[in-house]
Amino acid sequence: MTGIKTLHQILILALGGATGTILRYYVYVFADKHLNHILPWGTLIVNLSGSFIIGFIWGLLERSGIPPAFRLFVFIGILGSFTTFSTFAFDSFNLLNQGAPKMMLLNILLNNAGGILLCYAGIQIARFFH
């Protein structure tokens, strides 16, 4: 039985992930076509809209209980592939909401500064091998 449940979960994630990826692509196409190139608008739009959407859906459903399959499909599948920033924003908010503002700031610092530094490190290491 566990194998069937796991296969079912994988299919839910795959469908949600494909949906989020397609949505992200269309946001990028729209931004590239209609907005200036001063900022990476596509990334900004998916990050901010994904953060709003995850908070909005959670706020609507938190008291009624969110079925695990719905969480997999929407939060991890669609929003996870649309933008991981939405999850980062939600996790940071939860730390603040739980009375841990220092941990929230540490999470923000580690994710942002660490991500940028590791991106730079990855580029430099790749250049070294290339």
Secondary structure, DSSP 8 states (H G I E B T S, - for coil): -HHHHHHHHHHHHHHHHHHHHHHHHHHHHHHHHHS-SSS-HHHHHHHHHHHHHHHHHHHHHTTT---HHHIIIIIIIIHHHH-SHHHHHHHHHHHHHTT-HHHHHHHHHHHHHHHHHHHHHHHHHHHHH-
